[in-house]
């Protein structure tokens, strides 16, 4: 984890994805989205790049399911 500015906390990540924090935690526990831990305090962190990739994946799934 080189650059912490590439990461966001759970609340911000959930806001970016438009879901509840508990939903995001569940997805992370299930391995649907990568999660990292801040070595200093153990907080969950989500890489912005991973969030954007996940959004694209969801968007493509919804379009192909239509």
PQR file of N, CA, C, O and H, with PARSE charges and radii, in Angstrom:
ATOM      1  N   UNK A   1       0.861  -1.163   0.000 -0.4000 1.5000
ATOM      2  CA  UNK A   1       0.000   0.000   0.000 -0.0000 2.0000
ATOM      3  C   UNK A   1       0.904   1.222   0.000  0.5500 1.7000
ATOM      4  O   UNK A   1       1.305   1.721   1.052 -0.5500 1.4000
ATOM      5  N   UNK A   2       1.209   1.683  -1.172 -0.4000 1.5000
ATOM      6  CA  UNK A   2       2.193   2.751  -1.299 -0.0000 2.0000
ATOM      7  C   UNK A   2       1.582   4.140  -1.131  0.5500 1.7000
ATOM      8  O   UNK A   2       2.129   4.975  -0.410 -0.5500 1.4000
ATOM      9  H   UNK A   2       0.884   1.278  -2.027  0.4000 1.0000
ATOM     10  N   UNK A   3       0.464   4.390  -1.787 -0.4000 1.5000
ATOM     11  CA  UNK A   3      -0.099   5.735  -1.800 -0.0000 2.0000
ATOM     12  C   UNK A   3      -1.528   5.696  -1.266  0.5500 1.7000
ATOM     13  O   UNK A   3      -2.443   5.253  -1.961 -0.5500 1.4000
ATOM     14  H   UNK A   3       0.020   3.712  -2.373  0.4000 1.0000
ATOM     15  N   UNK A   4      -1.718   6.154  -0.045 -0.4000 1.5000
ATOM     16  CA  UNK A   4      -3.040   6.091   0.572 -0.0000 2.0000
ATOM     17  C   UNK A   4      -4.077   6.950  -0.143  0.5500 1.7000
ATOM     18  O   UNK A   4      -5.276   6.736   0.035 -0.5500 1.4000
ATOM     19  H   UNK A   4      -0.975   6.514   0.520  0.4000 1.0000
ATOM     20  N   UNK A   5      -3.643   7.913  -0.946 -0.4000 1.5000
ATOM     21  CA  UNK A   5      -4.610   8.751  -1.660 -0.0000 2.0000
ATOM     22  C   UNK A   5      -5.355   7.964  -2.742  0.5500 1.7000
ATOM     23  O   UNK A   5      -6.386   8.416  -3.239 -0.5500 1.4000
ATOM     24  H   UNK A   5      -2.669   8.088  -1.091  0.4000 1.0000
ATOM     25  N   UNK A   6      -4.840   6.799  -3.103 -0.4000 1.5000
ATOM     26  CA  UNK A   6      -5.508   5.938  -4.079 -0.0000 2.0000
ATOM     27  C   UNK A   6      -6.664   5.165  -3.448  0.5500 1.7000
ATOM     28  O   UNK A   6      -7.431   4.509  -4.152 -0.5500 1.4000
ATOM     29  H   UNK A   6      -4.003   6.431  -2.700  0.4000 1.0000
ATOM     30  N   UNK A   7      -6.788   5.241  -2.127 -0.4000 1.5000
ATOM     31  CA  UNK A   7      -7.765   4.451  -1.387 -0.0000 2.0000
ATOM     32  C   UNK A   7      -8.798   5.340  -0.719  0.5500 1.7000
ATOM     33  O   UNK A   7      -8.526   6.495  -0.392 -0.5500 1.4000
ATOM     34  H   UNK A   7      -6.165   5.774  -1.555  0.4000 1.0000
ATOM     35  N   UNK A   8      -9.997   4.782  -0.520 -0.4000 1.5000
ATOM     36  CA  UNK A   8     -11.048   5.487   0.208 -0.0000 2.0000
ATOM     37  C   UNK A   8     -11.588   4.568   1.299  0.5500 1.7000
ATOM     38  O   UNK A   8     -11.507   3.343   1.202 -0.5500 1.4000
ATOM     39  H   UNK A   8     -10.218   3.844  -0.786  0.4000 1.0000
ATOM     40  N   UNK A   9     -12.140   5.189   2.339 -0.4000 1.5000
ATOM     41  CA  UNK A   9     -12.746   4.425   3.426 -0.0000 2.0000
ATOM     42  C   UNK A   9     -14.102   3.883   2.980  0.5500 1.7000
ATOM     43  O   UNK A   9     -14.618   4.233   1.918 -0.5500 1.4000
ATOM     44  H   UNK A   9     -12.206   6.184   2.418  0.4000 1.0000
ATOM     45  N   UNK A  10     -14.651   3.033   3.809 -0.4000 1.5000
ATOM     46  CA  UNK A  10     -15.908   2.359   3.488 -0.0000 2.0000
ATOM     47  C   UNK A  10     -17.029   3.333   3.148  0.5500 1.7000
ATOM     48  O   UNK A  10     -17.739   3.127   2.163 -0.5500 1.4000
ATOM     49  H   UNK A  10     -14.232   2.749   4.671  0.4000 1.0000
ATOM     50  N   UNK A  11     -17.203   4.380   3.933 -0.4000 1.5000
ATOM     51  CA  UNK A  11     -18.310   5.321   3.706 -0.0000 2.0000
ATOM     52  C   UNK A  11     -18.214   5.979   2.331  0.5500 1.7000
ATOM     53  O   UNK A  11     -19.208   6.074   1.611 -0.5500 1.4000
ATOM     54  H   UNK A  11     -16.627   4.547   4.732  0.4000 1.0000
ATOM     55  N   UNK A  12     -17.025   6.426   1.974 -0.4000 1.5000
ATOM     56  CA  UNK A  12     -16.860   7.086   0.672 -0.0000 2.0000
ATOM     57  C   UNK A  12     -17.019   6.086  -0.465  0.5500 1.7000
ATOM     58  O   UNK A  12     -17.619   6.400  -1.493 -0.5500 1.4000
ATOM     59  H   UNK A  12     -16.217   6.349   2.558  0.4000 1.0000
ATOM     60  N   UNK A  13     -16.485   4.886  -0.283 -0.4000 1.5000
ATOM     61  CA  UNK A  13     -16.609   3.854  -1.314 -0.0000 2.0000
ATOM     62  C   UNK A  13     -18.075   3.493  -1.542  0.5500 1.7000
ATOM     63  O   UNK A  13     -18.510   3.336  -2.683 -0.5500 1.4000
ATOM     64  H   UNK A  13     -15.998   4.631   0.552  0.4000 1.0000
ATOM     65  N   UNK A  14     -18.829   3.364  -0.463 -0.4000 1.5000
ATOM     66  CA  UNK A  14     -20.256   3.047  -0.577 -0.0000 2.0000
ATOM     67  C   UNK A  14     -20.993   4.163  -1.309  0.5500 1.7000
ATOM     68  O   UNK A  14     -21.881   3.900  -2.120 -0.5500 1.4000
ATOM     69  H   UNK A  14     -18.476   3.491   0.464  0.4000 1.0000
ATOM     70  N   UNK A  15     -20.627   5.396  -1.023 -0.4000 1.5000
ATOM     71  CA  UNK A  15     -21.252   6.539  -1.689 -0.0000 2.0000
ATOM     72  C   UNK A  15     -20.945   6.522  -3.188  0.5500 1.7000
ATOM     73  O   UNK A  15     -21.828   6.777  -4.007 -0.5500 1.4000
ATOM     74  H   UNK A  15     -19.906   5.610  -0.364  0.4000 1.0000
ATOM     75  N   UNK A  16     -19.714   6.227  -3.539 -0.4000 1.5000
ATOM     76  CA  UNK A  16     -19.317   6.158  -4.950 -0.0000 2.0000
ATOM     77  C   UNK A  16     -20.142   5.099  -5.684  0.5500 1.7000
ATOM     78  O   UNK A  16     -20.583   5.312  -6.813 -0.5500 1.4000
ATOM     79  H   UNK A  16     -18.997   6.020  -2.874  0.4000 1.0000
ATOM     80  N   UNK A  17     -20.343   3.948  -5.020 -0.4000 1.5000
ATOM     81  CA  UNK A  17     -21.083   2.851  -5.640 -0.0000 2.0000
ATOM     82  C   UNK A  17     -22.599   3.005  -5.518  0.5500 1.7000
ATOM     83  O   UNK A  17     -23.355   2.310  -6.198 -0.5500 1.4000
ATOM     84  H   UNK A  17     -19.985   3.775  -4.103  0.4000 1.0000
ATOM     85  N   UNK A  18     -23.038   3.915  -4.651 -0.4000 1.5000
ATOM     86  CA  UNK A  18     -24.468   4.127  -4.474 -0.0000 2.0000
ATOM     87  C   UNK A  18     -25.158   3.031  -3.685  0.5500 1.7000
ATOM     88  O   UNK A  18     -26.319   2.707  -3.935 -0.5500 1.4000
ATOM     89  H   UNK A  18     -22.424   4.479  -4.099  0.4000 1.0000
ATOM     90  N   UNK A  19     -24.430   2.457  -2.722 -0.4000 1.5000
ATOM     91  CA  UNK A  19     -24.987   1.386  -1.889 -0.0000 2.0000
ATOM     92  C   UNK A  19     -24.747   1.700  -0.422  0.5500 1.7000
ATOM     93  O   UNK A  19     -23.995   2.615  -0.088 -0.5500 1.4000
ATOM     94  H   UNK A  19     -23.487   2.719  -2.518  0.4000 1.0000
ATOM     95  N   UNK A  20     -25.389   0.938   0.447 -0.4000 1.5000
ATOM     96  CA  UNK A  20     -25.173   1.080   1.883 -0.0000 2.0000
ATOM     97  C   UNK A  20     -23.804   0.514   2.259  0.5500 1.7000
ATOM     98  O   UNK A  20     -23.277  -0.365   1.577 -0.5500 1.4000
ATOM     99  H   UNK A  20     -26.000   0.195   0.175  0.4000 1.0000
ATOM    100  N   UNK A  21     -23.243   1.023   3.341 -0.4000 1.5000
ATOM    101  CA  UNK A  21     -21.944   0.535   3.803 -0.0000 2.0000
ATOM    102  C   UNK A  21     -21.993  -0.960   4.105  0.5500 1.7000
ATOM    103  O   UNK A  21     -21.038  -1.680   3.814 -0.5500 1.4000
ATOM    104  H   UNK A  21     -23.671   1.737   3.895  0.4000 1.0000
ATOM    105  N   UNK A  22     -23.093  -1.432   4.683 -0.4000 1.5000
ATOM    106  CA  UNK A  22     -23.209  -2.861   4.988 -0.0000 2.0000
ATOM    107  C   UNK A  22     -23.199  -3.714   3.724  0.5500 1.7000
ATOM    108  O   UNK A  22     -22.647  -4.814   3.722 -0.5500 1.4000
ATOM    109  H   UNK A  22     -23.869  -0.847   4.920  0.4000 1.0000
ATOM    110  N   UNK A  23     -23.800  -3.215   2.660 -0.4000 1.5000
ATOM    111  CA  UNK A  23     -23.777  -3.925   1.377 -0.0000 2.0000
ATOM    112  C   UNK A  23     -22.353  -4.035   0.866  0.5500 1.7000
ATOM    113  O   UNK A  23     -21.931  -5.096   0.408 -0.5500 1.4000
ATOM    114  H   UNK A  23     -24.248  -2.321   2.662  0.4000 1.0000
ATOM    115  N   UNK A  24     -21.620  -2.949   0.943 -0.4000 1.5000
ATOM    116  CA  UNK A  24     -20.231  -2.946   0.491 -0.0000 2.0000
ATOM    117  C   UNK A  24     -19.390  -3.913   1.321  0.5500 1.7000
ATOM    118  O   UNK A  24     -18.576  -4.657   0.773 -0.5500 1.4000
ATOM    119  H   UNK A  24     -21.962  -2.086   1.315  0.4000 1.0000
ATOM    120  N   UNK A  25     -19.582  -3.906   2.636 -0.4000 1.5000
ATOM    121  CA  UNK A  25     -18.846  -4.840   3.502 -0.0000 2.0000
ATOM    122  C   UNK A  25     -19.152  -6.290   3.124  0.5500 1.7000
ATOM    123  O   UNK A  25     -18.259  -7.136   3.089 -0.5500 1.4000
ATOM    124  H   UNK A  25     -20.243  -3.302   3.081  0.4000 1.0000
ATOM    125  N   UNK A  26     -20.416  -6.561   2.845 -0.4000 1.5000
ATOM    126  CA  UNK A  26     -20.833  -7.914   2.458 -0.0000 2.0000
ATOM    127  C   UNK A  26     -20.160  -8.324   1.152  0.5500 1.7000
ATOM    128  O   UNK A  26     -19.638  -9.433   1.041 -0.5500 1.4000
ATOM    129  H   UNK A  26     -21.142  -5.874   2.873  0.4000 1.0000
ATOM    130  N   UNK A  27     -20.173  -7.427   0.162 -0.4000 1.5000
ATOM    131  CA  UNK A  27     -19.520  -7.722  -1.109 -0.0000 2.0000
ATOM    132  C   UNK A  27     -18.032  -8.001  -0.906  0.5500 1.7000
ATOM    133  O   UNK A  27     -17.470  -8.904  -1.525 -0.5500 1.4000
ATOM    134  H   UNK A  27     -20.598  -6.526   0.253  0.4000 1.0000
ATOM    135  N   UNK A  28     -17.401  -7.219  -0.034 -0.4000 1.5000
ATOM    136  CA  UNK A  28     -15.972  -7.404   0.235 -0.0000 2.0000
ATOM    137  C   UNK A  28     -15.727  -8.760   0.905  0.5500 1.7000
ATOM    138  O   UNK A  28     -14.785  -9.468   0.549 -0.5500 1.4000
ATOM    139  H   UNK A  28     -17.857  -6.485   0.469  0.4000 1.0000
ATOM    140  N   UNK A  29     -16.571  -9.118   1.869 -0.4000 1.5000
ATOM    141  CA  UNK A  29     -16.424 -10.408   2.554 -0.0000 2.0000
ATOM    142  C   UNK A  29     -16.621 -11.570   1.593  0.5500 1.7000
ATOM    143  O   UNK A  29     -15.972 -12.607   1.734 -0.5500 1.4000
ATOM    144  H   UNK A  29     -17.336  -8.542   2.158  0.4000 1.0000
ATOM    145  N   UNK A  30     -17.504 -11.410   0.625 -0.4000 1.5000
ATOM    146  CA  UNK A  30     -17.779 -12.453  -0.360 -0.0000 2.0000
ATOM    147  C   UNK A  30     -16.726 -12.503  -1.464  0.5500 1.7000
ATOM    148  O   UNK A  30     -16.721 -13.423  -2.282 -0.5500 1.4000
ATOM    149  H   UNK A  30     -18.031 -10.568   0.511  0.4000 1.0000
ATOM    150  N   UNK A  31     -15.837 -11.513  -1.485 -0.4000 1.5000
ATOM    151  CA  UNK A  31     -14.796 -11.472  -2.504 -0.0000 2.0000
ATOM    152  C   UNK A  31     -15.240 -10.837  -3.811  0.5500 1.7000
ATOM    153  O   UNK A  31     -14.541 -10.932  -4.819 -0.5500 1.4000
ATOM    154  H   UNK A  31     -15.842 -10.766  -0.821  0.4000 1.0000
ATOM    155  N   UNK A  32     -16.402 -10.189  -3.798 -0.4000 1.5000
ATOM    156  CA  UNK A  32     -16.897  -9.546  -5.015 -0.0000 2.0000
ATOM    157  C   UNK A  32     -16.112  -8.292  -5.373  0.5500 1.7000
ATOM    158  O   UNK A  32     -16.025  -7.916  -6.542 -0.5500 1.4000
ATOM    159  H   UNK A  32     -16.970 -10.112  -2.978  0.4000 1.0000
ATOM    160  N   UNK A  33     -15.544  -7.649  -4.363 -0.4000 1.5000
ATOM    161  CA  UNK A  33     -14.756  -6.434  -4.577 -0.0000 2.0000
ATOM    162  C   UNK A  33     -13.541  -6.497  -3.652  0.5500 1.7000
ATOM    163  O   UNK A  33     -13.680  -6.841  -2.478 -0.5500 1.4000
ATOM    164  H   UNK A  33     -15.614  -7.954  -3.414  0.4000 1.0000
ATOM    165  N   UNK A  34     -12.359  -6.171  -4.161 -0.4000 1.5000
ATOM    166  CA  UNK A  34     -11.158  -6.245  -3.318 -0.0000 2.0000
ATOM    167  C   UNK A  34     -11.193  -5.236  -2.174  0.5500 1.7000
ATOM    168  O   UNK A  34     -11.631  -4.098  -2.345 -0.5500 1.4000
ATOM    169  H   UNK A  34     -12.246  -5.891  -5.115  0.4000 1.0000
ATOM    170  N   UNK A  35     -10.732  -5.666  -1.023 -0.4000 1.5000
ATOM    171  CA  UNK A  35     -10.655  -4.792   0.148 -0.0000 2.0000
ATOM    172  C   UNK A  35      -9.252  -4.890   0.724  0.5500 1.7000
ATOM    173  O   UNK A  35      -8.634  -5.954   0.708 -0.5500 1.4000
ATOM    174  H   UNK A  35     -10.376  -6.590  -0.884  0.4000 1.0000
ATOM    175  N   UNK A  36      -8.766  -3.787   1.224 -0.4000 1.5000
ATOM    176  CA  UNK A  36      -7.443  -3.716   1.838 -0.0000 2.0000
ATOM    177  C   UNK A  36      -7.623  -3.200   3.257  0.5500 1.7000
ATOM    178  O   UNK A  36      -8.682  -2.673   3.600 -0.5500 1.4000
ATOM    179  H   UNK A  36      -9.269  -2.923   1.237  0.4000 1.0000
ATOM    180  N   UNK A  37      -6.612  -3.348   4.068 -0.4000 1.5000
ATOM    181  CA  UNK A  37      -6.659  -2.836   5.439 -0.0000 2.0000
ATOM    182  C   UNK A  37      -5.555  -1.813   5.630  0.5500 1.7000
ATOM    183  O   UNK A  37      -4.424  -2.006   5.184 -0.5500 1.4000
ATOM    184  H   UNK A  37      -5.752  -3.776   3.790  0.4000 1.0000
ATOM    185  N   UNK A  38      -5.901  -0.721   6.300 -0.4000 1.5000
ATOM    186  CA  UNK A  38      -4.912   0.287   6.652 -0.0000 2.0000
ATOM    187  C   UNK A  38      -4.000  -0.330   7.704  0.5500 1.7000
ATOM    188  O   UNK A  38      -4.480  -0.742   8.760 -0.5500 1.4000
ATOM    189  H   UNK A  38      -6.820  -0.565   6.662  0.4000 1.0000
ATOM    190  N   UNK A  39      -2.701  -0.404   7.444 -0.4000 1.5000
ATOM    191  CA  UNK A  39      -1.791  -1.038   8.403 -0.0000 2.0000
ATOM    192  C   UNK A  39      -1.714  -0.305   9.739  0.5500 1.7000
ATOM    193  O   UNK A  39      -1.363  -0.908  10.753 -0.5500 1.4000
ATOM    194  H   UNK A  39      -2.311  -0.069   6.586  0.4000 1.0000
ATOM    195  N   UNK A  40      -2.033   0.972   9.753 -0.4000 1.5000
ATOM    196  CA  UNK A  40      -1.937   1.755  10.985 -0.0000 2.0000
ATOM    197  C   UNK A  40      -3.116   1.521  11.925  0.5500 1.7000
ATOM    198  O   UNK A  40      -2.948   1.501  13.144 -0.5500 1.4000
ATOM    199  H   UNK A  40      -2.318   1.462   8.929  0.4000 1.0000
ATOM    200  N   UNK A  41      -4.327   1.342  11.348 -0.4000 1.5000
ATOM    201  CA  UNK A  41      -5.501   1.247  12.217 -0.0000 2.0000
ATOM    202  C   UNK A  41      -6.448   0.094  11.884  0.5500 1.7000
ATOM    203  O   UNK A  41      -7.429  -0.121  12.595 -0.5500 1.4000
ATOM    204  H   UNK A  41      -4.463   1.358  10.358  0.4000 1.0000
ATOM    205  N   UNK A  42      -6.168  -0.639  10.827 -0.4000 1.5000
ATOM    206  CA  UNK A  42      -6.998  -1.790  10.472 -0.0000 2.0000
ATOM    207  C   UNK A  42      -8.285  -1.465   9.730  0.5500 1.7000
ATOM    208  O   UNK A  42      -9.065  -2.371   9.435 -0.5500 1.4000
ATOM    209  H   UNK A  42      -5.371  -0.465  10.250  0.4000 1.0000
ATOM    210  N   UNK A  43      -8.527  -0.186   9.420 -0.4000 1.5000
ATOM    211  CA  UNK A  43      -9.745   0.197   8.704 -0.0000 2.0000
ATOM    212  C   UNK A  43      -9.764  -0.428   7.314  0.5500 1.7000
ATOM    213  O   UNK A  43      -8.722  -0.607   6.685 -0.5500 1.4000
ATOM    214  H   UNK A  43      -7.893   0.550   9.660  0.4000 1.0000
ATOM    215  N   UNK A  44     -10.959  -0.754   6.849 -0.4000 1.5000
ATOM    216  CA  UNK A  44     -11.107  -1.226   5.470 -0.0000 2.0000
ATOM    217  C   UNK A  44     -10.843  -0.058   4.527  0.5500 1.7000
ATOM    218  O   UNK A  44     -11.267   1.071   4.771 -0.5500 1.4000
ATOM    219  H   UNK A  44     -11.806  -0.608   7.360  0.4000 1.0000
ATOM    220  N   UNK A  45     -10.143  -0.355   3.459 -0.4000 1.5000
ATOM    221  CA  UNK A  45      -9.878   0.641   2.423 -0.0000 2.0000
ATOM    222  C   UNK A  45     -10.167   0.018   1.067  0.5500 1.7000
ATOM    223  O   UNK A  45      -9.900  -1.162   0.839 -0.5500 1.4000
ATOM    224  H   UNK A  45      -9.799  -1.273   3.261  0.4000 1.0000
ATOM    225  N   UNK A  46     -10.709   0.819   0.184 -0.4000 1.5000
ATOM    226  CA  UNK A  46     -11.038   0.367  -1.156 -0.0000 2.0000
ATOM    227  C   UNK A  46     -10.291   1.230  -2.154  0.5500 1.7000
ATOM    228  O   UNK A  46     -10.301   2.458  -2.064 -0.5500 1.4000
ATOM    229  H   UNK A  46     -10.925   1.777   0.370  0.4000 1.0000
ATOM    230  N   UNK A  47      -9.656   0.586  -3.092 -0.4000 1.5000
ATOM    231  CA  UNK A  47      -8.887   1.299  -4.104 -0.0000 2.0000
ATOM    232  C   UNK A  47      -9.856   1.906  -5.123  0.5500 1.7000
ATOM    233  O   UNK A  47     -10.754   1.229  -5.625 -0.5500 1.4000
ATOM    234  H   UNK A  47      -9.648  -0.411  -3.166  0.4000 1.0000
ATOM    235  N   UNK A  48      -9.660   3.179  -5.415 -0.4000 1.5000
ATOM    236  CA  UNK A  48     -10.547   3.873  -6.363 -0.0000 2.0000
ATOM    237  C   UNK A  48     -10.632   3.124  -7.692  0.5500 1.7000
ATOM    238  O   UNK A  48     -11.708   3.004  -8.278 -0.5500 1.4000
ATOM    239  H   UNK A  48      -8.931   3.729  -5.007  0.4000 1.0000
ATOM    240  N   UNK A  49      -9.510   2.631  -8.153 -0.4000 1.5000
ATOM    241  CA  UNK A  49      -9.452   1.896  -9.418 -0.0000 2.0000
ATOM    242  C   UNK A  49     -10.351   0.654  -9.369  0.5500 1.7000
ATOM    243  O   UNK A  49     -11.042   0.346 -10.341 -0.5500 1.4000
ATOM    244  H   UNK A  49      -8.636   2.728  -7.677  0.4000 1.0000
ATOM    245  N   UNK A  50     -10.339  -0.058  -8.232 -0.4000 1.5000
ATOM    246  CA  UNK A  50     -11.182  -1.245  -8.075 -0.0000 2.0000
ATOM    247  C   UNK A  50     -12.661  -0.877  -8.081  0.5500 1.7000
ATOM    248  O   UNK A  50     -13.485  -1.612  -8.626 -0.5500 1.4000
ATOM    249  H   UNK A  50      -9.778   0.192  -7.443  0.4000 1.0000
ATOM    250  N   UNK A  51     -12.998   0.257  -7.478 -0.4000 1.5000
ATOM    251  CA  UNK A  51     -14.391   0.705  -7.455 -0.0000 2.0000
ATOM    252  C   UNK A  51     -14.882   1.017  -8.862  0.5500 1.7000
ATOM    253  O   UNK A  51     -16.003   0.658  -9.223 -0.5500 1.4000
ATOM    254  H   UNK A  51     -12.329   0.854  -7.035  0.4000 1.0000
ATOM    255  N   UNK A  52     -14.052   1.684  -9.657 -0.4000 1.5000
ATOM    256  CA  UNK A  52     -14.435   2.025 -11.022 -0.0000 2.0000
ATOM    257  C   UNK A  52     -14.597   0.757 -11.864  0.5500 1.7000
ATOM    258  O   UNK A  52     -15.516   0.658 -12.678 -0.5500 1.4000
ATOM    259  H   UNK A  52     -13.142   1.976  -9.364  0.4000 1.0000
ATOM    260  N   UNK A  53     -13.710  -0.197 -11.666 -0.4000 1.5000
ATOM    261  CA  UNK A  53     -13.781  -1.473 -12.382 -0.0000 2.0000
ATOM    262  C   UNK A  53     -15.080  -2.209 -12.013  0.5500 1.7000
ATOM    263  O   UNK A  53     -15.757  -2.772 -12.873 -0.5500 1.4000
ATOM    264  H   UNK A  53     -12.964  -0.117 -11.005  0.4000 1.0000
ATOM    265  N   UNK A  54     -15.408  -2.189 -10.718 -0.4000 1.5000
ATOM    266  CA  UNK A  54     -16.618  -2.847 -10.237 -0.0000 2.0000
ATOM    267  C   UNK A  54     -17.864  -2.179 -10.820  0.5500 1.7000
ATOM    268  O   UNK A  54     -18.807  -2.865 -11.213 -0.5500 1.4000
ATOM    269  H   UNK A  54     -14.858  -1.732 -10.019  0.4000 1.0000
ATOM    270  N   UNK A  55     -17.874  -0.851 -10.878 -0.4000 1.5000
ATOM    271  CA  UNK A  55     -19.004  -0.129 -11.475 -0.0000 2.0000
ATOM    272  C   UNK A  55     -19.199  -0.515 -12.942  0.5500 1.7000
ATOM    273  O   UNK A  55     -20.328  -0.715 -13.390 -0.5500 1.4000
ATOM    274  H   UNK A  55     -17.107  -0.293 -10.560  0.4000 1.0000
ATOM    275  N   UNK A  56     -18.108  -0.617 -13.678 -0.4000 1.5000
ATOM    276  CA  UNK A  56     -18.190  -1.009 -15.088 -0.0000 2.0000
ATOM    277  C   UNK A  56     -18.748  -2.420 -15.218  0.5500 1.7000
ATOM    278  O   UNK A  56     -19.564  -2.699 -16.096 -0.5500 1.4000
ATOM    279  H   UNK A  56     -17.191  -0.455 -13.314  0.4000 1.0000
ATOM    280  N   UNK A  57     -18.299  -3.304 -14.334 -0.4000 1.5000
ATOM    281  CA  UNK A  57     -18.762  -4.696 -14.350 -0.0000 2.0000
ATOM    282  C   UNK A  57     -20.267  -4.759 -14.095  0.5500 1.7000
ATOM    283  O   UNK A  57     -20.985  -5.489 -14.780 -0.5500 1.4000
ATOM    284  H   UNK A  57     -17.637  -3.078 -13.620  0.4000 1.0000
ATOM    285  N   UNK A  58     -20.742  -4.001 -13.117 -0.4000 1.5000
ATOM    286  CA  UNK A  58     -22.169  -3.966 -12.807 -0.0000 2.0000
ATOM    287  C   UNK A  58     -22.951  -3.389 -13.987  0.5500 1.7000
ATOM    288  O   UNK A  58     -24.011  -3.900 -14.346 -0.5500 1.4000
ATOM    289  H   UNK A  58     -20.159  -3.408 -12.561  0.4000 1.0000
ATOM    290  N   UNK A  59     -22.426  -2.334 -14.579 -0.4000 1.5000
ATOM    291  CA  UNK A  59     -23.088  -1.681 -15.707 -0.0000 2.0000
ATOM    292  C   UNK A  59     -23.208  -2.640 -16.888  0.5500 1.7000
ATOM    293  O   UNK A  59     -24.258  -2.714 -17.527 -0.5500 1.4000
ATOM    294  H   UNK A  59     -21.564  -1.919 -14.287  0.4000 1.0000
ATOM    295  N   UNK A  60     -22.138  -3.370 -17.175 -0.4000 1.5000
ATOM    296  CA  UNK A  60     -22.153  -4.323 -18.284 -0.0000 2.0000
ATOM    297  C   UNK A  60     -23.125  -5.460 -18.007  0.5500 1.7000
ATOM    298  O   UNK A  60     -23.816  -5.926 -18.912 -0.5500 1.4000
ATOM    299  H   UNK A  60     -21.285  -3.310 -16.656  0.4000 1.0000
ATOM    300  N   UNK A  61     -23.179  -5.907 -16.753 -0.4000 1.5000
ATOM    301  CA  UNK A  61     -24.097  -6.982 -16.381 -0.0000 2.0000
ATOM    302  C   UNK A  61     -25.544  -6.548 -16.554  0.5500 1.7000
ATOM    303  O   UNK A  61     -26.376  -7.317 -17.036 -0.5500 1.4000
ATOM    304  H   UNK A  61     -22.617  -5.528 -16.017  0.4000 1.0000
ATOM    305  N   UNK A  62     -25.842  -5.318 -16.163 -0.4000 1.5000
ATOM    306  CA  UNK A  62     -27.223  -4.837 -16.275 -0.0000 2.0000
ATOM    307  C   UNK A  62     -27.621  -4.646 -17.737  0.5500 1.7000
ATOM    308  O   UNK A  62     -28.779  -4.856 -18.096 -0.5500 1.4000
ATOM    309  H   UNK A  62     -25.166  -4.694 -15.772  0.4000 1.0000
ATOM    310  N   UNK A  63     -26.678  -4.252 -18.571 -0.4000 1.5000
ATOM    311  CA  UNK A  63     -26.983  -4.063 -19.989 -0.0000 2.0000
ATOM    312  C   UNK A  63     -27.186  -5.400 -20.687  0.5500 1.7000
ATOM    313  O   UNK A  63     -28.071  -5.523 -21.534 -0.5500 1.4000
ATOM    314  H   UNK A  63     -25.737  -4.081 -18.279  0.4000 1.0000
ATOM    315  N   UNK A  64     -26.386  -6.399 -20.347 -0.4000 1.5000
ATOM    316  CA  UNK A  64     -26.513  -7.702 -20.994 -0.0000 2.0000
ATOM    317  C   UNK A  64     -27.735  -8.457 -20.484  0.5500 1.7000
ATOM    318  O   UNK A  64     -28.235  -9.357 -21.158 -0.5500 1.4000
ATOM    319  H   UNK A  64     -25.667  -6.299 -19.658  0.4000 1.0000
ATOM    320  N   UNK A  65     -28.213  -8.097 -19.303 -0.4000 1.5000
ATOM    321  CA  UNK A  65     -29.391  -8.744 -18.740 -0.0000 2.0000
ATOM    322  C   UNK A  65     -30.693  -8.137 -19.215  0.5500 1.7000
ATOM    323  O   UNK A  65     -31.770  -8.646 -18.902 -0.5500 1.4000
ATOM    324  H   UNK A  65     -27.806  -7.366 -18.756  0.4000 1.0000
ATOM    325  N   UNK A  66     -30.604  -7.054 -19.968 -0.4000 1.5000
ATOM    326  CA  UNK A  66     -31.821  -6.357 -20.428 -0.0000 2.0000
ATOM    327  C   UNK A  66     -32.421  -7.026 -21.632  0.5500 1.7000
ATOM    328  O   UNK A  66     -33.443  -6.571 -22.145 -0.5500 1.4000
ATOM    329  H   UNK A  66     -29.729  -6.641 -20.222  0.4000 1.0000
TER
END
